[in-house]
Amino acid sequence: MASPDTRVAFVSGGRLPGWVERFRASHGELREEHDDAGLRLLAADGATALLLPPWPDGGRPGRGNDPVARLASLASQPRRLGLVLVRRGGYSVAVVSEGRVLAAKTGTRHVQSRTAAGGWSQQRFARRRANQADALVEAVAEHAARIFADHSVEYLAPGGDRTLAEQVLAEPVLKRYAALVRLPFLDVPDPRAAVLKKAAADVCAVRIMVTDPPA
């Protein structure tokens, strides 16, 4: 998770070289450092940008004459991802590639909010809420299994409510996908069509964590 003085941007592979050049123009000459996570750019004025690939190279590294070009090439590869976005207010499951949705199911399914009431009433609401959450998890997992079955999904990309997403991916109906690499979690609001569209673009993009220079 980004610190308060760090902002996050998602940049497609095709736009990455241009983004780096604009960062250079704003902050001065850049020095490159490689770490386990990705490529770090250190600017003359003290600003930094950590460029994180959308997925591991998996034996298919990007091509290019420099690290930025190779990262851009890697992010432009047409890999297929199984996207699972779920919150109490709704869900989206999809197969995405190159920032586009290939197949999807989006819907709403209400899970009651927590109540401050005490005693028997609180217990009754808690049971109802748990039952609603269980029903949501099972329904989303079944939709995901159906959507994923027609595609060669290479990675899983969860998002929304972390607990619910983990429960969905742990459902027996998705057991065949349990060994797939999970990509970084996406922080999204209640999934709707517009949220799904943006998530599909973001999950296939280079995630950039920018820290401004010291004051």
C-alpha positions in Angstrom: 0.0 0.0 0.0 1.2 3.5 -0.8 2.3 5.8 2.0 0.6 9.2 2.4 3.2 11.0 0.5 3.2 8.5 -2.4 0.7 8.4 -5.2 -0.1 5.6 -7.6 -0.6 5.7 -11.3 -1.4 3.0 -13.8 0.2 3.4 -17.2 -0.2 1.1 -20.2 2.8 -0.4 -21.8 2.4 1.7 -24.9 2.3 4.9 -22.9 5.1 4.1 -20.5 8.1 5.5 -22.5 6.3 8.8 -22.8 5.4 8.9 -19.1 9.1 8.3 -18.2 10.2 11.2 -20.4 7.7 13.5 -18.8 8.9 12.4 -15.4 12.4 13.2 -16.5 11.4 16.6 -17.8 9.7 17.5 -14.5 12.3 16.1 -12.1 15.7 16.1 -13.8 18.0 13.3 -15.0 17.1 9.8 -13.9 19.2 7.0 -12.4 17.8 3.5 -12.6 17.9 0.9 -9.9 16.6 -2.7 -10.1 15.0 -4.3 -7.1 13.0 -7.4 -6.5 9.7 -5.6 -7.1 10.5 -3.7 -10.3 12.4 -0.8 -11.7 13.1 2.3 -9.6 13.8 5.7 -11.1 15.6 8.2 -8.9 15.4 11.8 -10.2 17.9 14.6 -9.7 15.5 16.5 -7.5 14.9 13.6 -5.1 11.6 12.3 -6.6 11.4 8.6 -7.1 9.1 6.3 -9.2 8.9 2.6 -8.7 7.7 0.9 -11.8 6.0 -2.4 -11.1 5.2 -4.9 -14.0 1.6 -6.1 -14.2 2.7 -9.7 -14.1 5.9 -11.8 -13.8 7.7 -12.5 -17.1 7.0 -16.2 -16.8 9.8 -17.0 -19.2 8.5 -14.4 -21.7 10.5 -11.3 -20.9 9.8 -8.0 -22.7 12.1 -6.9 -25.5 13.9 -3.7 -25.9 17.3 -1.9 -25.6 16.8 -0.5 -22.1 14.8 -1.5 -18.9 11.9 0.9 -19.6 11.5 -0.5 -23.1 11.6 -4.0 -21.9 9.0 -3.3 -19.1 6.8 -1.6 -21.7 7.0 -4.6 -23.9 6.2 -7.0 -21.1 3.1 -5.0 -20.1 2.0 -5.0 -23.8 1.9 -8.8 -24.0 -1.6 -10.3 -24.5 -1.9 -12.3 -21.4 -5.3 -13.5 -20.0 -6.3 -12.6 -16.5 -9.2 -13.8 -14.4 -10.6 -10.7 -12.6 -12.6 -11.1 -9.5 -14.0 -7.9 -8.0 -16.4 -8.2 -5.1 -17.8 -6.0 -2.4 -20.9 -6.1 -0.3 -22.8 -4.0 -2.9 -22.0 -6.1 -5.9 -19.5 -8.0 -8.0 -17.8 -8.3 -11.4 -16.0 -11.3 -12.7 -14.3 -11.1 -16.0 -11.5 -12.4 -18.3 -9.4 -9.5 -19.5 -6.5 -9.1 -21.9 -4.6 -6.1 -23.2 -6.7 -3.9 -21.0 -10.0 -5.0 -22.5 -12.8 -7.2 -21.2 -13.3 -10.4 -23.2 -16.1 -11.8 -21.1 -17.8 -10.7 -17.9 -20.7 -11.0 -15.5 -21.6 -8.0 -13.3 -24.4 -7.9 -10.8 -25.6 -6.7 -7.4 -26.3 -8.8 -4.3 -27.0 -7.0 -1.0 -25.1 -7.8 2.1 -26.5 -6.1 5.2 -24.3 -3.6 7.0 -23.2 -4.2 10.6 -25.6 -3.0 13.2 -24.9 -1.4 16.6 -27.9 -3.0 18.2 -27.3 -5.3 21.1 -28.7 -8.5 22.5 -30.9 -10.9 20.4 -31.4 -8.3 17.7 -27.7 -8.0 17.1 -27.3 -11.8 16.9 -30.1 -12.1 14.5 -28.7 -9.4 12.2 -25.2 -11.0 12.4 -26.6 -14.3 11.3 -28.5 -12.7 8.5 -25.4 -10.8 7.4 -23.3 -14.0 7.5 -25.9 -15.8 5.4 -26.0 -13.0 2.8 -22.2 -12.9 2.6 -22.0 -16.7 2.1 -24.6 -16.5 -0.6 -22.7 -13.7 -2.3 -19.4 -15.6 -2.2 -21.0 -18.8 -3.6 -22.7 -17.0 -6.4 -19.7 -15.0 -7.5 -17.5 -18.1 -7.5 -20.0 -19.9 -9.7 -20.1 -17.0 -12.1 -16.3 -16.9 -12.2 -16.0 -20.6 -12.9 -18.4 -20.3 -15.8 -16.7 -17.2 -17.3 -13.2 -18.6 -16.8 -14.0 -22.0 -18.3 -14.1 -20.7 -21.9 -10.7 -19.0 -21.7 -7.1 -20.0 -20.9 -6.7 -17.9 -17.7 -3.0 -17.3 -16.7 -3.4 -15.2 -13.6 -6.0 -14.3 -11.0 -6.6 -10.6 -10.2 -8.7 -10.0 -7.0 -10.1 -6.7 -5.9 -12.7 -4.9 -3.8 -13.2 -6.4 -0.4 -10.1 -8.4 0.4 -11.9 -10.9 2.7 -14.8 -11.6 0.3 -12.4 -11.9 -2.6 -10.3 -14.4 -0.8 -13.4 -16.4 0.2 -14.5 -16.4 -3.5 -11.2 -17.7 -4.7 -11.2 -20.4 -2.0 -14.5 -21.9 -3.2 -14.3 -25.5 -4.4 -15.7 -24.6 -7.8 -12.6 -22.6 -8.5 -10.2 -25.2 -7.2 -8.6 -25.7 -10.7 -7.4 -22.1 -10.6 -5.9 -22.3 -7.1 -2.3 -22.7 -8.3 -2.4 -19.6 -10.5 -0.3 -16.6 -9.6 -2.4 -13.9 -8.0 -1.6 -10.3 -9.1 -1.6 -7.4 -6.7 -4.9 -6.6 -5.1 -7.0 -3.9 -6.8 -8.7 -1.3 -4.5 -12.0 -0.6 -6.2 -15.5 0.7 -5.2 -18.7 -1.3 -5.7 -18.2 -3.1 -9.0 -20.2 -1.6 -11.9 -19.6 -1.5 -15.6 -17.4 1.6 -15.4 -15.5 0.2 -12.5 -14.9 -3.1 -14.4 -13.7 -1.2 -17.4 -11.1 0.8 -15.5 -10.0 -2.3 -13.5 -9.4 -4.2 -16.7 -7.1 -1.4 -17.9 -5.3 -1.0 -14.6 -4.6 -4.6 -14.0 -2.9 -4.9 -17.4 -0.9 -1.7 -16.9 2.4 -0.8 -15.2 1.7 0.2 -11.6 3.8 3.3 -10.7 4.4 4.5 -7.2 5.6 8.1 -7.3 7.1 9.8 -4.3 7.6 13.6 -4.6 10.9 15.2 -3.8 11.5 16.4 -0.2 10.1 19.8 0.6 
